[in-house]
């Protein structure tokens, strides 16, 4: 902790402003990720997948093969 405080105390104003902006962005990201997402209905999922021209299971299997 002391090392962090020493580093911050040695920063100039521009560096501190940039650091503060990064902190604000991280806090914003955390607050967005904490928010609850509204569940998607089965009807909506069927509607979205019905319009697809590809076989989703084949696409998922291919993607997984590429990662392995």
PQR file with spaces between the fields and no chain letter, atoms N, CA, C, O and H, PARSE charges and radii, in Angstrom:
ATOM       1  N    UNK     1       0.825   -1.187    0.000 -0.4000 1.5000
ATOM       2  CA   UNK     1       0.000    0.000    0.000 -0.0000 2.0000
ATOM       3  C    UNK     1       0.869    1.249    0.000  0.5500 1.7000
ATOM       4  O    UNK     1       0.565    2.234   -0.673 -0.5500 1.4000
ATOM       5  N    UNK     2       1.929    1.195    0.747 -0.4000 1.5000
ATOM       6  CA   UNK     2       2.837    2.349    0.837 -0.0000 2.0000
ATOM       7  C    UNK     2       3.461    2.661   -0.520  0.5500 1.7000
ATOM       8  O    UNK     2       3.647    3.823   -0.882 -0.5500 1.4000
ATOM       9  H    UNK     2       2.176    0.394    1.294  0.4000 1.0000
ATOM      10  N    UNK     3       3.782    1.594   -1.266 -0.4000 1.5000
ATOM      11  CA   UNK     3       4.385    1.759   -2.588 -0.0000 2.0000
ATOM      12  C    UNK     3       3.429    2.512   -3.524  0.5500 1.7000
ATOM      13  O    UNK     3       3.853    3.364   -4.305 -0.5500 1.4000
ATOM      14  H    UNK     3       3.631    0.651   -0.972  0.4000 1.0000
ATOM      15  N    UNK     4       2.159    2.191   -3.433 -0.4000 1.5000
ATOM      16  CA   UNK     4       1.144    2.862   -4.252 -0.0000 2.0000
ATOM      17  C    UNK     4       1.057    4.336   -3.879  0.5500 1.7000
ATOM      18  O    UNK     4       1.048    5.205   -4.751 -0.5500 1.4000
ATOM      19  H    UNK     4       1.814    1.499   -2.799  0.4000 1.0000
ATOM      20  N    UNK     5       0.995    4.611   -2.586 -0.4000 1.5000
ATOM      21  CA   UNK     5       0.911    6.001   -2.122 -0.0000 2.0000
ATOM      22  C    UNK     5       2.136    6.805   -2.542  0.5500 1.7000
ATOM      23  O    UNK     5       2.016    7.966   -2.934 -0.5500 1.4000
ATOM      24  H    UNK     5       1.002    3.905   -1.878  0.4000 1.0000
ATOM      25  N    UNK     6       3.307    6.194   -2.462 -0.4000 1.5000
ATOM      26  CA   UNK     6       4.527    6.881   -2.896 -0.0000 2.0000
ATOM      27  C    UNK     6       4.485    7.182   -4.392  0.5500 1.7000
ATOM      28  O    UNK     6       4.871    8.268   -4.825 -0.5500 1.4000
ATOM      29  H    UNK     6       3.404    5.251   -2.143  0.4000 1.0000
ATOM      30  N    UNK     7       4.017    6.216   -5.172 -0.4000 1.5000
ATOM      31  CA   UNK     7       3.926    6.423   -6.619 -0.0000 2.0000
ATOM      32  C    UNK     7       2.978    7.562   -6.954  0.5500 1.7000
ATOM      33  O    UNK     7       3.283    8.402   -7.801 -0.5500 1.4000
ATOM      34  H    UNK     7       3.704    5.334   -4.820  0.4000 1.0000
ATOM      35  N    UNK     8       1.834    7.591   -6.292 -0.4000 1.5000
ATOM      36  CA   UNK     8       0.853    8.647   -6.548 -0.0000 2.0000
ATOM      37  C    UNK     8       1.401   10.004   -6.119  0.5500 1.7000
ATOM      38  O    UNK     8       1.193   11.002   -6.809 -0.5500 1.4000
ATOM      39  H    UNK     8       1.586    6.908   -5.604  0.4000 1.0000
ATOM      40  N    UNK     9       2.087   10.048   -5.006 -0.4000 1.5000
ATOM      41  CA   UNK     9       2.617   11.337   -4.535 -0.0000 2.0000
ATOM      42  C    UNK     9       3.707   11.880   -5.457  0.5500 1.7000
ATOM      43  O    UNK     9       3.971   13.082   -5.458 -0.5500 1.4000
ATOM      44  H    UNK     9       2.256    9.237   -4.446  0.4000 1.0000
ATOM      45  N    UNK    10       4.336   11.014   -6.236 -0.4000 1.5000
ATOM      46  CA   UNK    10       5.375   11.445   -7.179 -0.0000 2.0000
ATOM      47  C    UNK    10       4.819   11.811   -8.556  0.5500 1.7000
ATOM      48  O    UNK    10       5.585   12.209   -9.434 -0.5500 1.4000
ATOM      49  H    UNK    10       4.121   10.037   -6.236  0.4000 1.0000
ATOM      50  N    UNK    11       3.514   11.688   -8.763 -0.4000 1.5000
ATOM      51  CA   UNK    11       2.909   11.998  -10.063 -0.0000 2.0000
ATOM      52  C    UNK    11       2.673   13.495  -10.214  0.5500 1.7000
ATOM      53  O    UNK    11       2.465   14.219   -9.240 -0.5500 1.4000
ATOM      54  H    UNK    11       2.892   11.365   -8.050  0.4000 1.0000
ATOM      55  N    UNK    12       2.713   13.933  -11.478 -0.4000 1.5000
ATOM      56  CA   UNK    12       2.354   15.328  -11.748 -0.0000 2.0000
ATOM      57  C    UNK    12       0.839   15.417  -11.930  0.5500 1.7000
ATOM      58  O    UNK    12       0.147   14.399  -11.895 -0.5500 1.4000
ATOM      59  H    UNK    12       2.881   13.345  -12.269  0.4000 1.0000
ATOM      60  N    UNK    13       0.331   16.616  -12.122 -0.4000 1.5000
ATOM      61  CA   UNK    13      -1.121   16.833  -12.189 -0.0000 2.0000
ATOM      62  C    UNK    13      -1.766   16.077  -13.348  0.5500 1.7000
ATOM      63  O    UNK    13      -2.859   15.530  -13.198 -0.5500 1.4000
ATOM      64  H    UNK    13       0.892   17.443  -12.150  0.4000 1.0000
ATOM      65  N    UNK    14      -1.105   16.042  -14.489 -0.4000 1.5000
ATOM      66  CA   UNK    14      -1.666   15.347  -15.657 -0.0000 2.0000
ATOM      67  C    UNK    14      -1.772   13.846  -15.398  0.5500 1.7000
ATOM      68  O    UNK    14      -2.761   13.216  -15.771 -0.5500 1.4000
ATOM      69  H    UNK    14      -0.217   16.487  -14.611  0.4000 1.0000
ATOM      70  N    UNK    15      -0.758   13.281  -14.765 -0.4000 1.5000
ATOM      71  CA   UNK    15      -0.779   11.851  -14.455 -0.0000 2.0000
ATOM      72  C    UNK    15      -1.862   11.523  -13.433  0.5500 1.7000
ATOM      73  O    UNK    15      -2.526   10.493  -13.543 -0.5500 1.4000
ATOM      74  H    UNK    15       0.046   13.793  -14.462  0.4000 1.0000
ATOM      75  N    UNK    16      -2.039   12.376  -12.459 -0.4000 1.5000
ATOM      76  CA   UNK    16      -3.084   12.158  -11.452 -0.0000 2.0000
ATOM      77  C    UNK    16      -4.466   12.262  -12.090  0.5500 1.7000
ATOM      78  O    UNK    16      -5.364   11.489  -11.758 -0.5500 1.4000
ATOM      79  H    UNK    16      -1.499   13.213  -12.369  0.4000 1.0000
ATOM      80  N    UNK    17      -4.639   13.209  -12.998 -0.4000 1.5000
ATOM      81  CA   UNK    17      -5.923   13.343  -13.693 -0.0000 2.0000
ATOM      82  C    UNK    17      -6.223   12.096  -14.511  0.5500 1.7000
ATOM      83  O    UNK    17      -7.360   11.626  -14.533 -0.5500 1.4000
ATOM      84  H    UNK    17      -3.910   13.837  -13.269  0.4000 1.0000
ATOM      85  N    UNK    18      -5.217   11.561  -15.179 -0.4000 1.5000
ATOM      86  CA   UNK    18      -5.395   10.338  -15.962 -0.0000 2.0000
ATOM      87  C    UNK    18      -5.719    9.154  -15.050  0.5500 1.7000
ATOM      88  O    UNK    18      -6.594    8.347  -15.362 -0.5500 1.4000
ATOM      89  H    UNK    18      -4.293   11.943  -15.161  0.4000 1.0000
ATOM      90  N    UNK    19      -5.020    9.056  -13.942 -0.4000 1.5000
ATOM      91  CA   UNK    19      -5.287    7.993  -12.973 -0.0000 2.0000
ATOM      92  C    UNK    19      -6.724    8.078  -12.459  0.5500 1.7000
ATOM      93  O    UNK    19      -7.415    7.065  -12.352 -0.5500 1.4000
ATOM      94  H    UNK    19      -4.309    9.712  -13.689  0.4000 1.0000
ATOM      95  N    UNK    20      -7.160    9.284  -12.145 -0.4000 1.5000
ATOM      96  CA   UNK    20      -8.523    9.478  -11.653 -0.0000 2.0000
ATOM      97  C    UNK    20      -9.548    9.069  -12.708  0.5500 1.7000
ATOM      98  O    UNK    20     -10.569    8.464  -12.381 -0.5500 1.4000
ATOM      99  H    UNK    20      -6.598   10.107  -12.231  0.4000 1.0000
ATOM     100  N    UNK    21      -9.282    9.395  -13.963 -0.4000 1.5000
ATOM     101  CA   UNK    21     -10.192    9.002  -15.046 -0.0000 2.0000
ATOM     102  C    UNK    21     -10.281    7.480  -15.153  0.5500 1.7000
ATOM     103  O    UNK    21     -11.362    6.936  -15.376 -0.5500 1.4000
ATOM     104  H    UNK    21      -8.452    9.886  -14.229  0.4000 1.0000
ATOM     105  N    UNK    22      -9.161    6.801  -14.998 -0.4000 1.5000
ATOM     106  CA   UNK    22      -9.159    5.331  -15.016 -0.0000 2.0000
ATOM     107  C    UNK    22      -9.977    4.776  -13.852  0.5500 1.7000
ATOM     108  O    UNK    22     -10.732    3.819  -14.023 -0.5500 1.4000
ATOM     109  H    UNK    22      -8.283    7.243  -14.818  0.4000 1.0000
ATOM     110  N    UNK    23      -9.832    5.362  -12.695 -0.4000 1.5000
ATOM     111  CA   UNK    23     -10.599    4.919  -11.523 -0.0000 2.0000
ATOM     112  C    UNK    23     -12.091    5.097  -11.780  0.5500 1.7000
ATOM     113  O    UNK    23     -12.884    4.205  -11.481 -0.5500 1.4000
ATOM     114  H    UNK    23      -9.219    6.140  -12.556  0.4000 1.0000
ATOM     115  N    UNK    24     -12.474    6.242  -12.332 -0.4000 1.5000
ATOM     116  CA   UNK    24     -13.890    6.490  -12.632 -0.0000 2.0000
ATOM     117  C    UNK    24     -14.426    5.480  -13.642  0.5500 1.7000
ATOM     118  O    UNK    24     -15.546    4.991  -13.492 -0.5500 1.4000
ATOM     119  H    UNK    24     -11.829    6.967  -12.575  0.4000 1.0000
ATOM     120  N    UNK    25     -13.640    5.163  -14.667 -0.4000 1.5000
ATOM     121  CA   UNK    25     -14.068    4.180  -15.660 -0.0000 2.0000
ATOM     122  C    UNK    25     -14.230    2.796  -15.038  0.5500 1.7000
ATOM     123  O    UNK    25     -15.178    2.080  -15.360 -0.5500 1.4000
ATOM     124  H    UNK    25     -12.731    5.560  -14.790  0.4000 1.0000
ATOM     125  N    UNK    26     -13.314    2.417  -14.152 -0.4000 1.5000
ATOM     126  CA   UNK    26     -13.429    1.117  -13.483 -0.0000 2.0000
ATOM     127  C    UNK    26     -14.671    1.060  -12.603  0.5500 1.7000
ATOM     128  O    UNK    26     -15.363    0.043  -12.572 -0.5500 1.4000
ATOM     129  H    UNK    26     -12.544    2.998  -13.890  0.4000 1.0000
ATOM     130  N    UNK    27     -14.955    2.144  -11.890 -0.4000 1.5000
ATOM     131  CA   UNK    27     -16.156    2.182  -11.055 -0.0000 2.0000
ATOM     132  C    UNK    27     -17.408    2.080  -11.910  0.5500 1.7000
ATOM     133  O    UNK    27     -18.366    1.401  -11.538 -0.5500 1.4000
ATOM     134  H    UNK    27     -14.392    2.970  -11.916  0.4000 1.0000
ATOM     135  N    UNK    28     -17.402    2.748  -13.047 -0.4000 1.5000
ATOM     136  CA   UNK    28     -18.553    2.691  -13.947 -0.0000 2.0000
ATOM     137  C    UNK    28     -18.745    1.272  -14.478  0.5500 1.7000
ATOM     138  O    UNK    28     -19.873    0.784  -14.553 -0.5500 1.4000
ATOM     139  H    UNK    28     -16.624    3.299  -13.349  0.4000 1.0000
ATOM     140  N    UNK    29     -17.648    0.610  -14.847 -0.4000 1.5000
ATOM     141  CA   UNK    29     -17.740   -0.760  -15.340 -0.0000 2.0000
ATOM     142  C    UNK    29     -18.287   -1.690  -14.269  0.5500 1.7000
ATOM     143  O    UNK    29     -19.102   -2.565  -14.564 -0.5500 1.4000
ATOM     144  H    UNK    29     -16.732    1.007  -14.787  0.4000 1.0000
ATOM     145  N    UNK    30     -17.846   -1.509  -13.028 -0.4000 1.5000
ATOM     146  CA   UNK    30     -18.337   -2.345  -11.937 -0.0000 2.0000
ATOM     147  C    UNK    30     -19.824   -2.134  -11.708  0.5500 1.7000
ATOM     148  O    UNK    30     -20.555   -3.096  -11.472 -0.5500 1.4000
ATOM     149  H    UNK    30     -17.184   -0.799  -12.789  0.4000 1.0000
ATOM     150  N    UNK    31     -20.279   -0.897  -11.774 -0.4000 1.5000
ATOM     151  CA   UNK    31     -21.697   -0.630  -11.530 -0.0000 2.0000
ATOM     152  C    UNK    31     -22.560   -1.198  -12.644  0.5500 1.7000
ATOM     153  O    UNK    31     -23.674   -1.654  -12.390 -0.5500 1.4000
ATOM     154  H    UNK    31     -19.685   -0.116  -11.966  0.4000 1.0000
ATOM     155  N    UNK    32     -22.061   -1.179  -13.877 -0.4000 1.5000
ATOM     156  CA   UNK    32     -22.814   -1.745  -14.995 -0.0000 2.0000
ATOM     157  C    UNK    32     -22.883   -3.258  -14.864  0.5500 1.7000
ATOM     158  O    UNK    32     -23.933   -3.850  -15.113 -0.5500 1.4000
ATOM     159  H    UNK    32     -21.156   -0.809  -14.084  0.4000 1.0000
ATOM     160  N    UNK    33     -21.784   -3.893  -14.478 -0.4000 1.5000
ATOM     161  CA   UNK    33     -21.776   -5.348  -14.369 -0.0000 2.0000
ATOM     162  C    UNK    33     -22.623   -5.841  -13.200  0.5500 1.7000
ATOM     163  O    UNK    33     -23.086   -6.981  -13.212 -0.5500 1.4000
ATOM     164  H    UNK    33     -20.931   -3.413  -14.275  0.4000 1.0000
ATOM     165  N    UNK    34     -22.830   -5.003  -12.199 -0.4000 1.5000
ATOM     166  CA   UNK    34     -23.670   -5.390  -11.061 -0.0000 2.0000
ATOM     167  C    UNK    34     -25.151   -5.339  -11.393  0.5500 1.7000
ATOM     168  O    UNK    34     -25.960   -6.016  -10.759 -0.5500 1.4000
ATOM     169  H    UNK    34     -22.453   -4.076  -12.190  0.4000 1.0000
ATOM     170  N    UNK    35     -25.498   -4.548  -12.374 -0.4000 1.5000
ATOM     171  CA   UNK    35     -26.906   -4.389  -12.730 -0.0000 2.0000
ATOM     172  C    UNK    35     -27.495   -5.699  -13.215  0.5500 1.7000
ATOM     173  O    UNK    35     -26.831   -6.484  -13.893 -0.5500 1.4000
ATOM     174  H    UNK    35     -24.841   -3.998  -12.889  0.4000 1.0000
ATOM     175  N    UNK    36     -28.731   -5.921  -12.865 -0.4000 1.5000
ATOM     176  CA   UNK    36     -29.384   -7.158  -13.276 -0.0000 2.0000
ATOM     177  C    UNK    36     -29.905   -7.011  -14.696  0.5500 1.7000
ATOM     178  O    UNK    36     -30.483   -5.989  -15.064 -0.5500 1.4000
ATOM     179  H    UNK    36     -29.270   -5.284  -12.314  0.4000 1.0000
ATOM     180  N    UNK    37     -29.690   -8.041  -15.471 -0.4000 1.5000
ATOM     181  CA   UNK    37     -30.205   -8.050  -16.830 -0.0000 2.0000
ATOM     182  C    UNK    37     -31.595   -8.654  -16.830  0.5500 1.7000
ATOM     183  O    UNK    37     -31.893   -9.581  -16.076 -0.5500 1.4000
ATOM     184  H    UNK    37     -29.221   -8.871  -15.172  0.4000 1.0000
ATOM     185  N    UNK    38     -32.418   -8.122  -17.673 -0.4000 1.5000
ATOM     186  CA   UNK    38     -33.767   -8.635  -17.813 -0.0000 2.0000
ATOM     187  C    UNK    38     -33.699   -9.951  -18.591  0.5500 1.7000
ATOM     188  O    UNK    38     -33.080   -9.998  -19.654 -0.5500 1.4000
ATOM     189  H    UNK    38     -32.176   -7.369  -18.285  0.4000 1.0000
ATOM     190  N    UNK    39     -34.322  -11.020  -18.086 -0.4000 1.5000
ATOM     191  CA   UNK    39     -34.265  -12.294  -18.803 -0.0000 2.0000
ATOM     192  C    UNK    39     -34.983  -12.207  -20.151  0.5500 1.7000
ATOM     193  O    UNK    39     -35.986  -11.508  -20.298 -0.5500 1.4000
ATOM     194  H    UNK    39     -34.825  -10.983  -17.223  0.4000 1.0000
ATOM     195  N    UNK    40     -34.448  -12.930  -21.121 -0.4000 1.5000
ATOM     196  CA   UNK    40     -35.041  -12.953  -22.456 -0.0000 2.0000
ATOM     197  C    UNK    40     -36.054  -14.088  -22.500  0.5500 1.7000
ATOM     198  O    UNK    40     -35.765  -15.204  -22.069 -0.5500 1.4000
ATOM     199  H    UNK    40     -33.634  -13.497  -21.002  0.4000 1.0000
ATOM     200  N    UNK    41     -37.221  -13.804  -23.014 -0.4000 1.5000
ATOM     201  CA   UNK    41     -38.275  -14.823  -23.066 -0.0000 2.0000
ATOM     202  C    UNK    41     -37.946  -15.884  -24.118  0.5500 1.7000
ATOM     203  O    UNK    41     -37.214  -15.622  -25.072 -0.5500 1.4000
ATOM     204  H    UNK    41     -37.455  -12.897  -23.364  0.4000 1.0000
ATOM     205  N    UNK    42     -38.493  -17.070  -23.929 -0.4000 1.5000
ATOM     206  CA   UNK    42     -38.297  -18.151  -24.896 -0.0000 2.0000
ATOM     207  C    UNK    42     -38.845  -17.766  -26.263  0.5500 1.7000
ATOM     208  O    UNK    42     -38.278  -18.133  -27.292 -0.5500 1.4000
ATOM     209  H    UNK    42     -39.087  -17.283  -23.153  0.4000 1.0000
ATOM     210  N    UNK    43     -39.942  -17.030  -26.271 -0.4000 1.5000
ATOM     211  CA   UNK    43     -40.522  -16.595  -27.543 -0.0000 2.0000
ATOM     212  C    UNK    43     -39.539  -15.712  -28.308  0.5500 1.7000
ATOM     213  O    UNK    43     -39.379  -15.855  -29.521 -0.5500 1.4000
ATOM     214  H    UNK    43     -40.403  -16.732  -25.436  0.4000 1.0000
ATOM     215  N    UNK    44     -38.889  -14.809  -27.598 -0.4000 1.5000
ATOM     216  CA   UNK    44     -37.917  -13.908  -28.227 -0.0000 2.0000
ATOM     217  C    UNK    44     -36.720  -14.697  -28.750  0.5500 1.7000
ATOM     218  O    UNK    44     -36.214  -14.412  -29.835 -0.5500 1.4000
ATOM     219  H    UNK    44     -39.019  -14.693  -26.613  0.4000 1.0000
ATOM     220  N    UNK    45     -36.271  -15.677  -27.989 -0.4000 1.5000
ATOM     221  CA   UNK    45     -35.145  -16.513  -28.424 -0.0000 2.0000
ATOM     222  C    UNK    45     -35.516  -17.287  -29.677  0.5500 1.7000
ATOM     223  O    UNK    45     -34.725  -17.360  -30.617 -0.5500 1.4000
ATOM     224  H    UNK    45     -36.681  -15.908  -27.107  0.4000 1.0000
ATOM     225  N    UNK    46     -36.709  -17.864  -29.702 -0.4000 1.5000
ATOM     226  CA   UNK    46     -37.162  -18.605  -30.883 -0.0000 2.0000
ATOM     227  C    UNK    46     -37.265  -17.678  -32.089  0.5500 1.7000
ATOM     228  O    UNK    46     -36.882  -18.046  -33.199 -0.5500 1.4000
ATOM     229  H    UNK    46     -37.352  -17.805  -28.938  0.4000 1.0000
ATOM     230  N    UNK    47     -37.780  -16.487  -31.864 -0.4000 1.5000
ATOM     231  CA   UNK    47     -37.913  -15.510  -32.946 -0.0000 2.0000
ATOM     232  C    UNK    47     -36.535  -15.135  -33.511  0.5500 1.7000
ATOM     233  O    UNK    47     -36.357  -15.043  -34.725 -0.5500 1.4000
ATOM     234  H    UNK    47     -38.091  -16.189  -30.962  0.4000 1.0000
ATOM     235  N    UNK    48     -35.584  -14.926  -32.629 -0.4000 1.5000
ATOM     236  CA   UNK    48     -34.246  -14.527  -33.069 -0.0000 2.0000
ATOM     237  C    UNK    48     -33.518  -15.669  -33.781  0.5500 1.7000
ATOM     238  O    UNK    48     -32.843  -15.436  -34.783 -0.5500 1.4000
ATOM     239  H    UNK    48     -35.728  -15.001  -31.642  0.4000 1.0000
ATOM     240  N    UNK    49     -33.646  -16.885  -33.283 -0.4000 1.5000
ATOM     241  CA   UNK    49     -32.939  -18.006  -33.903 -0.0000 2.0000
ATOM     242  C    UNK    49     -33.621  -18.490  -35.171  0.5500 1.7000
ATOM     243  O    UNK    49     -32.960  -19.048  -36.047 -0.5500 1.4000
ATOM     244  H    UNK    49     -34.194  -17.075  -32.469  0.4000 1.0000
ATOM     245  N    UNK    50     -34.922  -18.290  -35.288 -0.4000 1.5000
ATOM     246  CA   UNK    50     -35.641  -18.732  -36.484 -0.0000 2.0000
ATOM     247  C    UNK    50     -35.199  -17.960  -37.721  0.5500 1.7000
ATOM     248  O    UNK    50     -35.248  -18.488  -38.833 -0.5500 1.4000
ATOM     249  H    UNK    50     -35.459  -17.837  -34.576  0.4000 1.0000
ATOM     250  N    UNK    51     -34.775  -16.733  -37.538 -0.4000 1.5000
ATOM     251  CA   UNK    51     -34.369  -15.927  -38.689 -0.0000 2.0000
ATOM     252  C    UNK    51     -32.930  -16.202  -39.121  0.5500 1.7000
ATOM     253  O    UNK    51     -32.477  -15.674  -40.137 -0.5500 1.4000
ATOM     254  H    UNK    51     -34.735  -16.305  -36.636  0.4000 1.0000
ATOM     255  N    UNK    52     -32.215  -17.018  -38.363 -0.4000 1.5000
ATOM     256  CA   UNK    52     -30.825  -17.320  -38.688 -0.0000 2.0000
ATOM     257  C    UNK    52     -30.753  -18.373  -39.783  0.5500 1.7000
ATOM     258  O    UNK    52     -31.529  -19.329  -39.789 -0.5500 1.4000
ATOM     259  H    UNK    52     -32.583  -17.446  -37.537  0.4000 1.0000
ATOM     260  N    UNK    53     -29.813  -18.190  -40.712 -0.4000 1.5000
ATOM     261  CA   UNK    53     -29.653  -19.145  -41.812 -0.0000 2.0000
ATOM     262  C    UNK    53     -28.659  -20.251  -41.475  0.5500 1.7000
ATOM     263  O    UNK    53     -28.529  -21.212  -42.233 -0.5500 1.4000
ATOM     264  H    UNK    53     -29.183  -17.414  -40.707  0.4000 1.0000
ATOM     265  N    UNK    54     -27.962  -20.130  -40.361 -0.4000 1.5000
ATOM     266  CA   UNK    54     -26.974  -21.145  -40.000 -0.0000 2.0000
ATOM     267  C    UNK    54     -27.521  -22.040  -38.895  0.5500 1.7000
ATOM     268  O    UNK    54     -28.447  -21.668  -38.174 -0.5500 1.4000
ATOM     269  H    UNK    54     -28.068  -19.349  -39.745  0.4000 1.0000
ATOM     270  N    UNK    55     -26.944  -23.198  -38.779 -0.4000 1.5000
ATOM     271  CA   UNK    55     -27.293  -24.103  -37.682 -0.0000 2.0000
ATOM     272  C    UNK    55     -26.449  -23.696  -36.479  0.5500 1.7000
ATOM     273  O    UNK    55     -25.225  -23.823  -36.502 -0.5500 1.4000
ATOM     274  H    UNK    55     -26.192  -23.500  -39.364  0.4000 1.0000
ATOM     275  N    UNK    56     -27.095  -23.215  -35.446 -0.4000 1.5000
ATOM     276  CA   UNK    56     -26.372  -22.682  -34.290 -0.0000 2.0000
ATOM     277  C    UNK    56     -25.531  -23.747  -33.596  0.5500 1.7000
ATOM     278  O    UNK    56     -24.426  -23.460  -33.136 -0.5500 1.4000
ATOM     279  H    UNK    56     -28.090  -23.112  -35.428  0.4000 1.0000
ATOM     280  N    UNK    57     -26.038  -24.960  -33.518 -0.4000 1.5000
ATOM     281  CA   UNK    57     -25.261  -26.000  -32.833 -0.0000 2.0000
ATOM     282  C    UNK    57     -23.976  -26.302  -33.599  0.5500 1.7000
ATOM     283  O    UNK    57     -22.935  -26.542  -32.988 -0.5500 1.4000
ATOM     284  H    UNK    57     -26.935  -25.193  -33.892  0.4000 1.0000
ATOM     285  N    UNK    58     -24.040  -26.293  -34.942 -0.4000 1.5000
ATOM     286  CA   UNK    58     -22.830  -26.502  -35.739 -0.0000 2.0000
ATOM     287  C    UNK    58     -21.845  -25.353  -35.538  0.5500 1.7000
ATOM     288  O    UNK    58     -20.638  -25.577  -35.444 -0.5500 1.4000
ATOM     289  H    UNK    58     -24.886  -26.098  -35.439  0.4000 1.0000
ATOM     290  N    UNK    59     -22.354  -24.133  -35.474 -0.4000 1.5000
ATOM     291  CA   UNK    59     -21.495  -22.962  -35.284 -0.0000 2.0000
ATOM     292  C    UNK    59     -20.796  -23.015  -33.927  0.5500 1.7000
ATOM     293  O    UNK    59     -19.612  -22.696  -33.821 -0.5500 1.4000
ATOM     294  H    UNK    59     -23.334  -23.952  -35.551  0.4000 1.0000
ATOM     295  N    UNK    60     -21.528  -23.417  -32.897 -0.4000 1.5000
ATOM     296  CA   UNK    60     -20.941  -23.517  -31.556 -0.0000 2.0000
ATOM     297  C    UNK    60     -19.891  -24.620  -31.528  0.5500 1.7000
ATOM     298  O    UNK    60     -18.808  -24.434  -30.973 -0.5500 1.4000
ATOM     299  H    UNK    60     -22.489  -23.677  -32.983  0.4000 1.0000
ATOM     300  N    UNK    61     -20.207  -25.771  -32.126 -0.4000 1.5000
ATOM     301  CA   UNK    61     -19.259  -26.883  -32.150 -0.0000 2.0000
ATOM     302  C    UNK    61     -17.987  -26.493  -32.902  0.5500 1.7000
ATOM     303  O    UNK    61     -16.886  -26.827  -32.464 -0.5500 1.4000
ATOM     304  H    UNK    61     -21.087  -25.922  -32.577  0.4000 1.0000
ATOM     305  N    UNK    62     -18.125  -25.792  -34.027 -0.4000 1.5000
ATOM     306  CA   UNK    62     -16.959  -25.351  -34.798 -0.0000 2.0000
ATOM     307  C    UNK    62     -16.114  -24.379  -33.988  0.5500 1.7000
ATOM     308  O    UNK    62     -14.887  -24.483  -33.980 -0.5500 1.4000
ATOM     309  H    UNK    62     -19.020  -25.521  -34.383  0.4000 1.0000
ATOM     310  N    UNK    63     -16.752  -23.444  -33.313 -0.4000 1.5000
ATOM     311  CA   UNK    63     -16.015  -22.471  -32.503 -0.0000 2.0000
ATOM     312  C    UNK    63     -15.246  -23.167  -31.388  0.5500 1.7000
ATOM     313  O    UNK    63     -14.107  -22.805  -31.094 -0.5500 1.4000
ATOM     314  H    UNK    63     -17.749  -23.359  -33.320  0.4000 1.0000
ATOM     315  N    UNK    64     -15.858  -24.147  -30.781 -0.4000 1.5000
ATOM     316  CA   UNK    64     -15.186  -24.867  -29.697 -0.0000 2.0000
ATOM     317  C    UNK    64     -14.016  -25.681  -30.229  0.5500 1.7000
ATOM     318  O    UNK    64     -12.981  -25.778  -29.571 -0.5500 1.4000
ATOM     319  H    UNK    64     -16.783  -24.441  -31.020  0.4000 1.0000
ATOM     320  N    UNK    65     -14.168  -26.264  -31.411 -0.4000 1.5000
ATOM     321  CA   UNK    65     -13.058  -27.012  -32.015 -0.0000 2.0000
ATOM     322  C    UNK    65     -11.878  -26.078  -32.281  0.5500 1.7000
ATOM     323  O    UNK    65     -10.723  -26.456  -32.084 -0.5500 1.4000
ATOM     324  H    UNK    65     -15.009  -26.185  -31.946  0.4000 1.0000
ATOM     325  N    UNK    66     -12.175  -24.855  -32.730 -0.4000 1.5000
ATOM     326  CA   UNK    66     -11.119  -23.881  -33.021 -0.0000 2.0000
ATOM     327  C    UNK    66     -10.347  -23.501  -31.770  0.5500 1.7000
ATOM     328  O    UNK    66      -9.158  -23.195  -31.854 -0.5500 1.4000
ATOM     329  H    UNK    66     -13.113  -24.548  -32.890  0.4000 1.0000
ATOM     330  N    UNK    67     -10.990  -23.513  -30.617 -0.4000 1.5000
ATOM     331  CA   UNK    67     -10.334  -23.122  -29.363 -0.0000 2.0000
ATOM     332  C    UNK    67      -9.504  -24.243  -28.767  0.5500 1.7000
ATOM     333  O    UNK    67      -8.579  -23.987  -27.996 -0.5500 1.4000
ATOM     334  H    UNK    67     -11.957  -23.762  -30.548  0.4000 1.0000
ATOM     335  N    UNK    68      -9.824  -25.476  -29.113 -0.4000 1.5000
ATOM     336  CA   UNK    68      -9.135  -26.625  -28.505 -0.0000 2.0000
ATOM     337  C    UNK    68      -7.886  -26.974  -29.244  0.5500 1.7000
ATOM     338  O    UNK    68      -7.187  -27.915  -28.866 -0.5500 1.4000
ATOM     339  H    UNK    68     -10.575  -25.683  -29.739  0.4000 1.0000
